[in-house]
Amino acid sequence: MTLAPAPPRAATEHPPSTTVDIGGVALELLHLPGPHTDRAPLVFLHEGLGSVDLWGQKDHYWPATLCAATGRSGWVWSRRGYGRSDPIPDVRGSGRHGPDYMHRAAWDTLPQLLRVCGVERPVLVGHSDGATIALLHASRHPVTACVAMAPHVFVEDVALRAIEQAREAYLHTPLRERLARYHRDVDNAFWQWNDVWLSAPFRAFDIRTECAAITAPLLLIQGEDDEYGTMAQLDDTARAVPHAQRLALPGCGHSPHRDQAEAVTRAITDFLAPLA
């Protein structure tokens, strides 16, 4: 989780988002038109505290930068409880997430959203929780390609320590006020993520077996200084998916698209070029 996006150097406009009804739930959705309608669009899947807006600043919006670089259109959405999407009722009680919440996003919600958007074989671009969702979706559904930045394929102690620190910051620093600029219900966004990650059942979360079913082209990206995970996440994913390409970024934290936007944009553009 990173709060202050470092804007890419290329200034690209962020058009207004809208909402779409998925099973009676309004989800925030942003469409980024691209010049090549014959190419599979990019579908962006945000991190555990992310949203449509948290991908970048309005006039330096990284999804729009990547769409322009690849010549592809894009779809950016906020999962339930994030951004301007409907909140989860009783998020710390009966609506609390179970350890399979990313499986449900990947296998239930995302396919419905893609049908509404008219997208059959997307290029998934996921970050953190969104990268995990991208891997899970690609393990069961056809995709043109998958880009996973800082994925979580199993739970590490370093991640739990960072998430505990985020909880303390949310309770005792201006973090809550800063996040509130990006979420319709900031408590809904924060606690749905923090509670499940710090729950005892979540310690057993592990999708390495599911990843072995991925046949689509896969690009794995991780910063070597990621405060939420070690390079073991990429190592184990690559063992499960031997054809995966890897990019390890020195001097980069948990958000490669913010910390090293130009290098990440170039790597993804090169990765997708043969698939045009």
ChimeraX commands (.cxc) that place a marker at each C-alpha (Angstrom):
marker #1 position 0.00,0.00,0.00 radius 0.5
marker #1 position 1.43,3.36,-1.07 radius 0.5
marker #1 position -0.38,6.61,-0.72 radius 0.5
marker #1 position 1.46,9.33,-2.61 radius 0.5
marker #1 position 1.73,8.28,-6.27 radius 0.5
marker #1 position 4.89,9.46,-8.00 radius 0.5
marker #1 position 3.58,10.66,-11.38 radius 0.5
marker #1 position 5.04,9.22,-14.57 radius 0.5
marker #1 position 6.82,11.85,-16.65 radius 0.5
marker #1 position 4.38,11.54,-19.53 radius 0.5
marker #1 position 1.35,13.69,-18.73 radius 0.5
marker #1 position -1.80,11.81,-19.75 radius 0.5
marker #1 position -5.32,12.95,-18.97 radius 0.5
marker #1 position -7.60,11.01,-16.62 radius 0.5
marker #1 position -11.20,11.12,-17.94 radius 0.5
marker #1 position -14.13,10.91,-15.52 radius 0.5
marker #1 position -15.26,7.52,-14.26 radius 0.5
marker #1 position -18.79,6.14,-14.15 radius 0.5
marker #1 position -20.48,3.21,-12.36 radius 0.5
marker #1 position -21.76,-0.10,-13.65 radius 0.5
marker #1 position -24.21,-2.49,-12.00 radius 0.5
marker #1 position -22.78,-5.94,-11.23 radius 0.5
marker #1 position -25.26,-8.16,-9.42 radius 0.5
marker #1 position -27.02,-5.18,-7.85 radius 0.5
marker #1 position -23.75,-3.54,-6.73 radius 0.5
marker #1 position -22.56,-0.29,-8.29 radius 0.5
marker #1 position -18.86,-0.53,-9.16 radius 0.5
marker #1 position -16.77,2.42,-10.26 radius 0.5
marker #1 position -15.48,1.97,-13.81 radius 0.5
marker #1 position -13.25,4.06,-16.06 radius 0.5
marker #1 position -12.81,3.47,-19.79 radius 0.5
marker #1 position -9.66,4.64,-21.55 radius 0.5
marker #1 position -10.10,4.54,-25.36 radius 0.5
marker #1 position -7.17,3.34,-27.45 radius 0.5
marker #1 position -6.30,3.62,-31.14 radius 0.5
marker #1 position -6.11,-0.12,-31.89 radius 0.5
marker #1 position -9.51,-1.66,-31.30 radius 0.5
marker #1 position -8.27,-5.00,-32.69 radius 0.5
marker #1 position -5.90,-5.43,-29.74 radius 0.5
marker #1 position -7.03,-6.93,-26.45 radius 0.5
marker #1 position -7.68,-4.13,-23.94 radius 0.5
marker #1 position -5.81,-3.67,-20.68 radius 0.5
marker #1 position -7.83,-4.33,-17.51 radius 0.5
marker #1 position -6.29,-2.77,-14.39 radius 0.5
marker #1 position -6.73,-4.47,-10.99 radius 0.5
marker #1 position -5.79,-2.30,-8.01 radius 0.5
marker #1 position -3.99,-2.99,-4.74 radius 0.5
marker #1 position -5.51,-3.67,-1.32 radius 0.5
marker #1 position -6.17,0.00,-0.57 radius 0.5
marker #1 position -6.37,1.17,-4.18 radius 0.5
marker #1 position -9.09,2.51,-6.43 radius 0.5
marker #1 position -9.56,4.01,-9.88 radius 0.5
marker #1 position -8.02,7.29,-8.70 radius 0.5
marker #1 position -5.11,5.79,-6.78 radius 0.5
marker #1 position -3.44,4.53,-9.96 radius 0.5
marker #1 position -2.08,8.06,-10.44 radius 0.5
marker #1 position -2.78,11.77,-10.44 radius 0.5
marker #1 position -5.44,13.16,-12.72 radius 0.5
marker #1 position -3.06,14.72,-15.25 radius 0.5
marker #1 position -0.36,12.03,-14.83 radius 0.5
marker #1 position -2.45,8.88,-14.86 radius 0.5
marker #1 position -0.33,5.75,-15.27 radius 0.5
marker #1 position -3.04,3.50,-16.81 radius 0.5
marker #1 position -3.57,6.13,-19.52 radius 0.5
marker #1 position 0.20,6.32,-20.03 radius 0.5
marker #1 position 0.40,2.54,-20.48 radius 0.5
marker #1 position -2.60,2.50,-22.83 radius 0.5
marker #1 position -0.95,5.18,-24.97 radius 0.5
marker #1 position 2.38,3.32,-24.99 radius 0.5
marker #1 position 0.82,0.00,-26.01 radius 0.5
marker #1 position -1.84,1.41,-28.33 radius 0.5
marker #1 position -4.52,-0.47,-26.40 radius 0.5
marker #1 position -7.72,0.67,-24.73 radius 0.5
marker #1 position -8.11,0.17,-21.01 radius 0.5
marker #1 position -10.65,-0.52,-18.28 radius 0.5
marker #1 position -9.97,0.52,-14.68 radius 0.5
marker #1 position -12.34,-0.40,-11.86 radius 0.5
marker #1 position -12.67,-0.06,-8.11 radius 0.5
marker #1 position -13.65,-3.23,-6.28 radius 0.5
marker #1 position -16.58,-3.10,-3.89 radius 0.5
marker #1 position -15.91,-0.84,-0.92 radius 0.5
marker #1 position -13.15,1.07,-2.72 radius 0.5
marker #1 position -13.16,4.36,-4.58 radius 0.5
marker #1 position -16.70,5.33,-5.55 radius 0.5
marker #1 position -18.02,1.76,-5.60 radius 0.5
marker #1 position -20.80,0.70,-3.22 radius 0.5
marker #1 position -19.56,-0.12,0.30 radius 0.5
marker #1 position -19.79,-3.54,1.92 radius 0.5
marker #1 position -22.54,-3.62,4.59 radius 0.5
marker #1 position -21.28,-4.44,8.09 radius 0.5
marker #1 position -17.72,-4.76,6.79 radius 0.5
marker #1 position -16.31,-5.66,10.23 radius 0.5
marker #1 position -19.13,-8.05,11.11 radius 0.5
marker #1 position -21.30,-10.18,8.85 radius 0.5
marker #1 position -19.73,-8.58,5.75 radius 0.5
marker #1 position -16.15,-9.29,6.81 radius 0.5
marker #1 position -14.00,-10.88,4.10 radius 0.5
marker #1 position -13.02,-14.53,4.29 radius 0.5
marker #1 position -9.60,-15.82,3.15 radius 0.5
marker #1 position -11.06,-16.53,-0.31 radius 0.5
marker #1 position -11.99,-12.90,-1.05 radius 0.5
marker #1 position -9.47,-12.60,-3.90 radius 0.5
marker #1 position -10.66,-15.89,-5.39 radius 0.5
marker #1 position -14.22,-14.53,-5.45 radius 0.5
marker #1 position -13.10,-11.28,-7.06 radius 0.5
marker #1 position -11.17,-13.24,-9.72 radius 0.5
marker #1 position -13.65,-16.00,-10.46 radius 0.5
marker #1 position -17.04,-14.36,-9.79 radius 0.5
marker #1 position -16.94,-10.55,-10.01 radius 0.5
marker #1 position -14.30,-10.01,-12.71 radius 0.5
marker #1 position -15.94,-12.33,-15.28 radius 0.5
marker #1 position -19.24,-10.45,-14.80 radius 0.5
marker #1 position -17.50,-7.11,-15.24 radius 0.5
marker #1 position -15.74,-8.27,-18.41 radius 0.5
marker #1 position -19.05,-9.41,-19.91 radius 0.5
marker #1 position -20.57,-5.99,-19.23 radius 0.5
marker #1 position -17.56,-4.32,-20.87 radius 0.5
marker #1 position -17.70,-6.69,-23.86 radius 0.5
marker #1 position -14.17,-7.97,-23.19 radius 0.5
marker #1 position -13.42,-11.65,-23.87 radius 0.5
marker #1 position -9.63,-12.08,-23.61 radius 0.5
marker #1 position -8.18,-9.14,-21.69 radius 0.5
marker #1 position -4.63,-8.24,-20.84 radius 0.5
marker #1 position -4.76,-8.16,-17.05 radius 0.5
marker #1 position -2.51,-5.64,-15.29 radius 0.5
marker #1 position -2.66,-6.18,-11.53 radius 0.5
marker #1 position -0.84,-4.69,-8.56 radius 0.5
marker #1 position -0.50,-6.35,-5.13 radius 0.5
marker #1 position -3.93,-7.80,-4.25 radius 0.5
marker #1 position -4.90,-6.97,-7.83 radius 0.5
marker #1 position -1.93,-8.98,-9.12 radius 0.5
marker #1 position -3.10,-11.96,-7.08 radius 0.5
marker #1 position -6.59,-11.56,-8.53 radius 0.5
marker #1 position -5.08,-11.39,-12.03 radius 0.5
marker #1 position -3.17,-14.65,-11.48 radius 0.5
marker #1 position -6.26,-16.38,-10.12 radius 0.5
marker #1 position -8.40,-15.22,-13.04 radius 0.5
marker #1 position -5.78,-16.31,-15.58 radius 0.5
marker #1 position -5.67,-19.75,-13.95 radius 0.5
marker #1 position -9.31,-20.41,-14.92 radius 0.5
marker #1 position -10.32,-17.98,-17.67 radius 0.5
marker #1 position -8.88,-17.15,-21.10 radius 0.5
marker #1 position -6.70,-14.05,-21.19 radius 0.5
marker #1 position -4.40,-12.64,-23.84 radius 0.5
marker #1 position -1.69,-11.98,-21.25 radius 0.5
marker #1 position -1.20,-11.23,-17.58 radius 0.5
marker #1 position 1.07,-8.71,-15.84 radius 0.5
marker #1 position 1.45,-9.24,-12.08 radius 0.5
marker #1 position 3.23,-6.49,-10.12 radius 0.5
marker #1 position 4.16,-7.36,-6.52 radius 0.5
marker #1 position 1.75,-10.32,-6.30 radius 0.5
marker #1 position 0.95,-12.22,-3.11 radius 0.5
marker #1 position 0.91,-15.95,-3.83 radius 0.5
marker #1 position 1.43,-16.94,-0.19 radius 0.5
marker #1 position 1.58,-15.07,3.13 radius 0.5
marker #1 position 4.93,-13.84,4.44 radius 0.5
marker #1 position 5.73,-12.44,7.87 radius 0.5
marker #1 position 7.15,-9.29,6.27 radius 0.5
marker #1 position 3.74,-8.57,4.74 radius 0.5
marker #1 position 1.93,-9.04,8.03 radius 0.5
marker #1 position 4.35,-6.72,9.82 radius 0.5
marker #1 position 3.80,-4.03,7.19 radius 0.5
marker #1 position 0.03,-4.44,7.43 radius 0.5
marker #1 position 0.15,-4.18,11.22 radius 0.5
marker #1 position 2.13,-0.96,10.81 radius 0.5
marker #1 position -0.49,0.31,8.37 radius 0.5
marker #1 position -3.19,-0.34,10.99 radius 0.5
marker #1 position -1.29,1.70,13.57 radius 0.5
marker #1 position -0.79,4.49,11.06 radius 0.5
marker #1 position -4.49,4.47,10.19 radius 0.5
marker #1 position -5.45,4.79,13.85 radius 0.5
marker #1 position -2.82,7.27,14.99 radius 0.5
marker #1 position -1.56,9.33,12.02 radius 0.5
marker #1 position -3.15,11.38,9.19 radius 0.5
marker #1 position -3.28,8.26,6.98 radius 0.5
marker #1 position -7.06,8.00,7.34 radius 0.5
marker #1 position -7.54,11.59,6.17 radius 0.5
marker #1 position -5.21,11.07,3.23 radius 0.5
marker #1 position -7.01,7.91,2.13 radius 0.5
marker #1 position -10.42,9.57,2.51 radius 0.5
marker #1 position -9.72,11.66,-0.59 radius 0.5
marker #1 position -9.85,8.50,-2.69 radius 0.5
marker #1 position -12.65,6.47,-1.14 radius 0.5
marker #1 position -16.37,7.12,-0.72 radius 0.5
marker #1 position -16.25,5.21,2.60 radius 0.5
marker #1 position -12.65,5.17,3.80 radius 0.5
marker #1 position -13.31,2.89,6.79 radius 0.5
marker #1 position -14.98,0.38,4.49 radius 0.5
marker #1 position -11.93,0.37,2.24 radius 0.5
marker #1 position -9.36,0.08,5.01 radius 0.5
marker #1 position -10.90,-2.47,7.33 radius 0.5
marker #1 position -12.03,-4.92,4.65 radius 0.5
marker #1 position -8.37,-5.25,3.66 radius 0.5
marker #1 position -6.66,-4.96,7.04 radius 0.5
marker #1 position -8.98,-7.25,9.00 radius 0.5
marker #1 position -8.74,-10.22,6.65 radius 0.5
marker #1 position -4.97,-10.03,6.21 radius 0.5
marker #1 position -4.43,-9.99,9.97 radius 0.5
marker #1 position -6.93,-12.79,10.66 radius 0.5
marker #1 position -5.68,-16.22,11.75 radius 0.5
marker #1 position -7.35,-18.16,8.87 radius 0.5
marker #1 position -5.59,-16.00,6.28 radius 0.5
marker #1 position -2.17,-17.34,7.30 radius 0.5
marker #1 position -2.96,-20.43,5.19 radius 0.5
marker #1 position -3.62,-18.39,2.02 radius 0.5
marker #1 position -1.60,-19.93,-0.83 radius 0.5
marker #1 position -2.33,-19.87,-4.59 radius 0.5
marker #1 position 0.84,-21.49,-5.91 radius 0.5
marker #1 position -1.10,-24.59,-6.99 radius 0.5
marker #1 position -3.64,-22.46,-8.87 radius 0.5
marker #1 position -0.85,-20.56,-10.64 radius 0.5
marker #1 position 0.40,-23.80,-12.21 radius 0.5
marker #1 position -2.70,-23.79,-14.43 radius 0.5
marker #1 position -1.75,-20.48,-16.13 radius 0.5
marker #1 position -0.94,-20.97,-19.82 radius 0.5
marker #1 position -1.15,-17.36,-21.04 radius 0.5
marker #1 position 1.95,-15.14,-21.39 radius 0.5
marker #1 position 2.88,-13.87,-17.93 radius 0.5
marker #1 position 5.13,-11.00,-16.83 radius 0.5
marker #1 position 6.09,-10.84,-13.15 radius 0.5
marker #1 position 7.41,-7.54,-11.75 radius 0.5
marker #1 position 8.67,-6.84,-8.24 radius 0.5
marker #1 position 10.79,-4.26,-6.47 radius 0.5
marker #1 position 13.76,-5.67,-4.59 radius 0.5
marker #1 position 12.95,-3.33,-1.67 radius 0.5
marker #1 position 9.27,-4.28,-1.49 radius 0.5
marker #1 position 8.11,-3.73,2.09 radius 0.5
marker #1 position 5.15,-6.10,1.63 radius 0.5
marker #1 position 6.90,-9.12,0.16 radius 0.5
marker #1 position 10.23,-10.71,-0.74 radius 0.5
marker #1 position 11.49,-11.99,-4.06 radius 0.5
marker #1 position 10.23,-15.42,-2.97 radius 0.5
marker #1 position 6.84,-14.34,-4.32 radius 0.5
marker #1 position 8.28,-14.09,-7.84 radius 0.5
marker #1 position 10.52,-17.13,-7.40 radius 0.5
marker #1 position 7.64,-19.40,-6.40 radius 0.5
marker #1 position 5.30,-18.02,-9.07 radius 0.5
marker #1 position 7.93,-18.58,-11.75 radius 0.5
marker #1 position 8.44,-22.15,-10.53 radius 0.5
marker #1 position 4.70,-22.73,-10.91 radius 0.5
marker #1 position 4.61,-20.99,-14.32 radius 0.5
marker #1 position 7.95,-21.82,-16.03 radius 0.5
marker #1 position 7.21,-19.74,-19.14 radius 0.5
marker #1 position 6.78,-16.55,-17.07 radius 0.5
marker #1 position 9.07,-13.58,-17.71 radius 0.5
marker #1 position 10.50,-11.79,-14.67 radius 0.5
marker #1 position 11.55,-8.22,-13.94 radius 0.5
marker #1 position 13.26,-7.49,-10.60 radius 0.5
marker #1 position 13.77,-3.77,-9.98 radius 0.5
marker #1 position 16.60,-2.61,-7.67 radius 0.5
marker #1 position 15.80,0.39,-5.51 radius 0.5
marker #1 position 12.07,-0.16,-5.95 radius 0.5
marker #1 position 9.40,-0.68,-3.28 radius 0.5
marker #1 position 5.95,-2.23,-3.35 radius 0.5
marker #1 position 4.59,-0.07,-6.20 radius 0.5
marker #1 position 6.78,-0.51,-9.30 radius 0.5
marker #1 position 4.42,1.54,-11.51 radius 0.5
marker #1 position 4.94,4.51,-9.17 radius 0.5
marker #1 position 8.53,4.02,-8.07 radius 0.5
marker #1 position 9.89,3.24,-11.54 radius 0.5
marker #1 position 7.08,4.14,-13.91 radius 0.5
marker #1 position 9.18,4.55,-17.05 radius 0.5
marker #1 position 10.97,1.21,-16.66 radius 0.5
marker #1 position 7.71,-0.62,-15.93 radius 0.5
marker #1 position 5.88,1.01,-18.84 radius 0.5
marker #1 position 8.70,0.08,-21.19 radius 0.5
marker #1 position 8.86,-3.50,-19.92 radius 0.5
marker #1 position 5.11,-4.06,-20.30 radius 0.5
marker #1 position 5.09,-2.44,-23.75 radius 0.5
marker #1 position 7.93,-4.71,-24.91 radius 0.5
marker #1 position 6.23,-7.75,-23.36 radius 0.5
marker #1 position 2.96,-7.06,-25.20 radius 0.5
marker #1 position 4.48,-6.05,-28.56 radius 0.5
marker #1 position 4.56,-9.60,-30.00 radius 0.5
marker #1 position 0.90,-10.03,-29.03 radius 0.5
marker #1 position -0.37,-7.12,-31.12 radius 0.5
marker link #1:1,2 radius 0.2
marker link #1:2,3 radius 0.2
marker link #1:3,4 radius 0.2
marker link #1:4,5 radius 0.2
marker link #1:5,6 radius 0.2
marker link #1:6,7 radius 0.2
marker link #1:7,8 radius 0.2
marker link #1:8,9 radius 0.2
marker link #1:9,10 radius 0.2
marker link #1:10,11 radius 0.2
marker link #1:11,12 radius 0.2
marker link #1:12,13 radius 0.2
marker link #1:13,14 radius 0.2
marker link #1:14,15 radius 0.2
marker link #1:15,16 radius 0.2
marker link #1:16,17 radius 0.2
marker link #1:17,18 radius 0.2
marker link #1:18,19 radius 0.2
marker link #1:19,20 radius 0.2
marker link #1:20,21 radius 0.2
marker link #1:21,22 radius 0.2
marker link #1:22,23 radius 0.2
marker link #1:23,24 radius 0.2
marker link #1:24,25 radius 0.2
marker link #1:25,26 radius 0.2
marker link #1:26,27 radius 0.2
marker link #1:27,28 radius 0.2
marker link #1:28,29 radius 0.2
marker link #1:29,30 radius 0.2
marker link #1:30,31 radius 0.2
marker link #1:31,32 radius 0.2
marker link #1:32,33 radius 0.2
marker link #1:33,34 radius 0.2
marker link #1:34,35 radius 0.2
marker link #1:35,36 radius 0.2
marker link #1:36,37 radius 0.2
marker link #1:37,38 radius 0.2
marker link #1:38,39 radius 0.2
marker link #1:39,40 radius 0.2
marker link #1:40,41 radius 0.2
marker link #1:41,42 radius 0.2
marker link #1:42,43 radius 0.2
marker link #1:43,44 radius 0.2
marker link #1:44,45 radius 0.2
marker link #1:45,46 radius 0.2
marker link #1:46,47 radius 0.2
marker link #1:47,48 radius 0.2
marker link #1:48,49 radius 0.2
marker link #1:49,50 radius 0.2
marker link #1:50,51 radius 0.2
marker link #1:51,52 radius 0.2
marker link #1:52,53 radius 0.2
marker link #1:53,54 radius 0.2
marker link #1:54,55 radius 0.2
marker link #1:55,56 radius 0.2
marker link #1:56,57 radius 0.2
marker link #1:57,58 radius 0.2
marker link #1:58,59 radius 0.2
marker link #1:59,60 radius 0.2
marker link #1:60,61 radius 0.2
marker link #1:61,62 radius 0.2
marker link #1:62,63 radius 0.2
marker link #1:63,64 radius 0.2
marker link #1:64,65 radius 0.2
marker link #1:65,66 radius 0.2
marker link #1:66,67 radius 0.2
marker link #1:67,68 radius 0.2
marker link #1:68,69 radius 0.2
marker link #1:69,70 radius 0.2
marker link #1:70,71 radius 0.2
marker link #1:71,72 radius 0.2
marker link #1:72,73 radius 0.2
marker link #1:73,74 radius 0.2
marker link #1:74,75 radius 0.2
marker link #1:75,76 radius 0.2
marker link #1:76,77 radius 0.2
marker link #1:77,78 radius 0.2
marker link #1:78,79 radius 0.2
marker link #1:79,80 radius 0.2
marker link #1:80,81 radius 0.2
marker link #1:81,82 radius 0.2
marker link #1:82,83 radius 0.2
marker link #1:83,84 radius 0.2
marker link #1:84,85 radius 0.2
marker link #1:85,86 radius 0.2
marker link #1:86,87 radius 0.2
marker link #1:87,88 radius 0.2
marker link #1:88,89 radius 0.2
marker link #1:89,90 radius 0.2
marker link #1:90,91 radius 0.2
marker link #1:91,92 radius 0.2
marker link #1:92,93 radius 0.2
marker link #1:93,94 radius 0.2
marker link #1:94,95 radius 0.2
marker link #1:95,96 radius 0.2
marker link #1:96,97 radius 0.2
marker link #1:97,98 radius 0.2
marker link #1:98,99 radius 0.2
marker link #1:99,100 radius 0.2
marker link #1:100,101 radius 0.2
marker link #1:101,102 radius 0.2
marker link #1:102,103 radius 0.2
marker link #1:103,104 radius 0.2
marker link #1:104,105 radius 0.2
marker link #1:105,106 radius 0.2
marker link #1:106,107 radius 0.2
marker link #1:107,108 radius 0.2
marker link #1:108,109 radius 0.2
marker link #1:109,110 radius 0.2
marker link #1:110,111 radius 0.2
marker link #1:111,112 radius 0.2
marker link #1:112,113 radius 0.2
marker link #1:113,114 radius 0.2
marker link #1:114,115 radius 0.2
marker link #1:115,116 radius 0.2
marker link #1:116,117 radius 0.2
marker link #1:117,118 radius 0.2
marker link #1:118,119 radius 0.2
marker link #1:119,120 radius 0.2
marker link #1:120,121 radius 0.2
marker link #1:121,122 radius 0.2
marker link #1:122,123 radius 0.2
marker link #1:123,124 radius 0.2
marker link #1:124,125 radius 0.2
marker link #1:125,126 radius 0.2
marker link #1:126,127 radius 0.2
marker link #1:127,128 radius 0.2
marker link #1:128,129 radius 0.2
marker link #1:129,130 radius 0.2
marker link #1:130,131 radius 0.2
marker link #1:131,132 radius 0.2
marker link #1:132,133 radius 0.2
marker link #1:133,134 radius 0.2
marker link #1:134,135 radius 0.2
marker link #1:135,136 radius 0.2
marker link #1:136,137 radius 0.2
marker link #1:137,138 radius 0.2
marker link #1:138,139 radius 0.2
marker link #1:139,140 radius 0.2
marker link #1:140,141 radius 0.2
marker link #1:141,142 radius 0.2
marker link #1:142,143 radius 0.2
marker link #1:143,144 radius 0.2
marker link #1:144,145 radius 0.2
marker link #1:145,146 radius 0.2
marker link #1:146,147 radius 0.2
marker link #1:147,148 radius 0.2
marker link #1:148,149 radius 0.2
marker link #1:149,150 radius 0.2
marker link #1:150,151 radius 0.2
marker link #1:151,152 radius 0.2
marker link #1:152,153 radius 0.2
marker link #1:153,154 radius 0.2
marker link #1:154,155 radius 0.2
marker link #1:155,156 radius 0.2
marker link #1:156,157 radius 0.2
marker link #1:157,158 radius 0.2
marker link #1:158,159 radius 0.2
marker link #1:159,160 radius 0.2
marker link #1:160,161 radius 0.2
marker link #1:161,162 radius 0.2
marker link #1:162,163 radius 0.2
marker link #1:163,164 radius 0.2
marker link #1:164,165 radius 0.2
marker link #1:165,166 radius 0.2
marker link #1:166,167 radius 0.2
marker link #1:167,168 radius 0.2
marker link #1:168,169 radius 0.2
marker link #1:169,170 radius 0.2
marker link #1:170,171 radius 0.2
marker link #1:171,172 radius 0.2
marker link #1:172,173 radius 0.2
marker link #1:173,174 radius 0.2
marker link #1:174,175 radius 0.2
marker link #1:175,176 radius 0.2
marker link #1:176,177 radius 0.2
marker link #1:177,178 radius 0.2
marker link #1:178,179 radius 0.2
marker link #1:179,180 radius 0.2
marker link #1:180,181 radius 0.2
marker link #1:181,182 radius 0.2
marker link #1:182,183 radius 0.2
marker link #1:183,184 radius 0.2
marker link #1:184,185 radius 0.2
marker link #1:185,186 radius 0.2
marker link #1:186,187 radius 0.2
marker link #1:187,188 radius 0.2
marker link #1:188,189 radius 0.2
marker link #1:189,190 radius 0.2
marker link #1:190,191 radius 0.2
marker link #1:191,192 radius 0.2
marker link #1:192,193 radius 0.2
marker link #1:193,194 radius 0.2
marker link #1:194,195 radius 0.2
marker link #1:195,196 radius 0.2
marker link #1:196,197 radius 0.2
marker link #1:197,198 radius 0.2
marker link #1:198,199 radius 0.2
marker link #1:199,200 radius 0.2
marker link #1:200,201 radius 0.2
marker link #1:201,202 radius 0.2
marker link #1:202,203 radius 0.2
marker link #1:203,204 radius 0.2
marker link #1:204,205 radius 0.2
marker link #1:205,206 radius 0.2
marker link #1:206,207 radius 0.2
marker link #1:207,208 radius 0.2
marker link #1:208,209 radius 0.2
marker link #1:209,210 radius 0.2
marker link #1:210,211 radius 0.2
marker link #1:211,212 radius 0.2
marker link #1:212,213 radius 0.2
marker link #1:213,214 radius 0.2
marker link #1:214,215 radius 0.2
marker link #1:215,216 radius 0.2
marker link #1:216,217 radius 0.2
marker link #1:217,218 radius 0.2
marker link #1:218,219 radius 0.2
marker link #1:219,220 radius 0.2
marker link #1:220,221 radius 0.2
marker link #1:221,222 radius 0.2
marker link #1:222,223 radius 0.2
marker link #1:223,224 radius 0.2
marker link #1:224,225 radius 0.2
marker link #1:225,226 radius 0.2
marker link #1:226,227 radius 0.2
marker link #1:227,228 radius 0.2
marker link #1:228,229 radius 0.2
marker link #1:229,230 radius 0.2
marker link #1:230,231 radius 0.2
marker link #1:231,232 radius 0.2
marker link #1:232,233 radius 0.2
marker link #1:233,234 radius 0.2
marker link #1:234,235 radius 0.2
marker link #1:235,236 radius 0.2
marker link #1:236,237 radius 0.2
marker link #1:237,238 radius 0.2
marker link #1:238,239 radius 0.2
marker link #1:239,240 radius 0.2
marker link #1:240,241 radius 0.2
marker link #1:241,242 radius 0.2
marker link #1:242,243 radius 0.2
marker link #1:243,244 radius 0.2
marker link #1:244,245 radius 0.2
marker link #1:245,246 radius 0.2
marker link #1:246,247 radius 0.2
marker link #1:247,248 radius 0.2
marker link #1:248,249 radius 0.2
marker link #1:249,250 radius 0.2
marker link #1:250,251 radius 0.2
marker link #1:251,252 radius 0.2
marker link #1:252,253 radius 0.2
marker link #1:253,254 radius 0.2
marker link #1:254,255 radius 0.2
marker link #1:255,256 radius 0.2
marker link #1:256,257 radius 0.2
marker link #1:257,258 radius 0.2
marker link #1:258,259 radius 0.2
marker link #1:259,260 radius 0.2
marker link #1:260,261 radius 0.2
marker link #1:261,262 radius 0.2
marker link #1:262,263 radius 0.2
marker link #1:263,264 radius 0.2
marker link #1:264,265 radius 0.2
marker link #1:265,266 radius 0.2
marker link #1:266,267 radius 0.2
marker link #1:267,268 radius 0.2
marker link #1:268,269 radius 0.2
marker link #1:269,270 radius 0.2
marker link #1:270,271 radius 0.2
marker link #1:271,272 radius 0.2
marker link #1:272,273 radius 0.2
marker link #1:273,274 radius 0.2
marker link #1:274,275 radius 0.2
marker link #1:275,276 radius 0.2
view
